[in-house]
């Protein structure tokens, strides 16, 4: 569950290290991007990545958001339902206990889920 948890400092440190390596490999592999080194040195790599992510979101949010919502509705929700069915089949009464715990955890995460 800590895979996408930004509050976990260990995961955040590993993610930033991977992003740093990817950006540096991208810059090294393209000679035209070598002129970005003074900019990166001046403002820092984290600010550069933030600027690039904001630019990416502003350019591709109109295309990515509907696609991701469609993927969520058509693939992830049915897969979650089938996994829940398998959980109920193999675990019996304990599966109901796990379902209640998952719903309880989900309701604590988002107030909108309390209206279910």
C-alpha positions, -999 to 999 in steps of 0.1 A, spaced: 0 0 0 30 23 4 38 21 -33 23 55 -42 24 71 -7 43 104 -9 43 107 28 67 78 30 102 94 29 120 63 19 98 58 -11 100 95 -20 138 93 -18 140 63 -41 115 79 -66 135 111 -68 167 91 -73 152 72 -102 138 105 -117 172 121 -114 189 92 -132 163 92 -160 166 130 -165 204 128 -165 204 99 -189 180 118 -212 203 149 -211 235 128 -217 219 109 -246 209 141 -265 237 165 -273 212 193 -279 201 191 -243 236 197 -229 228 234 -228 204 227 -200 233 219 -176 237 256 -165 200 259 -160 199 227 -139 228 239 -119 212 273 -112 177 263 -102 182 227 -91 170 194 -105 138 192 -83 126 226 -96 133 215 -132 114 183 -128 85 202 -112 84 227 -142 85 198 -167 57 179 -149 35 211 -148 42 216 -185 34 179 -193 1 181 -173 -9 213 -190 -2 199 -225 -15 164 -222 -42 165 -195 -70 168 -221 -58 135 -237 -45 116 -207 -74 121 -183 -102 107 -204 -80 78 -214 -70 70 -178 -107 73 -167 -117 49 -195 -89 25 -185 -101 27 -149 -138 21 -158 -132 -6 -184 -102 -25 -169 -95 -18 -133 -130 -19 -118 -139 -53 -135 -106 -67 -125 -111 -55 -89 -146 -71 -89 -132 -105 -101 -104 -104 -75 -130 -97 -48 -150 -126 -61 -120 -149 -59 -112 -136 -24 -147 -144 -13 -145 -179 -29 -112 -189 -14 -114 -173 20 -151 -176 30 -160 -158 62 -125 -142 65 -130 -126 31 -160 -107 44 -139 -95 73 -112 -83 48 -139 -66 27 -152 -46 57 -116 -36 66 -109 -25 31 -141 -4 29 -133 11 63 -98 20 52 -112 35 20 -138 55 38 -111 70 61 -91 80 30 -118 99 11 -149 115 27 -168 110 -6 -166 73 -1 -187 75 31 -218 81 10 -217 46 -4 
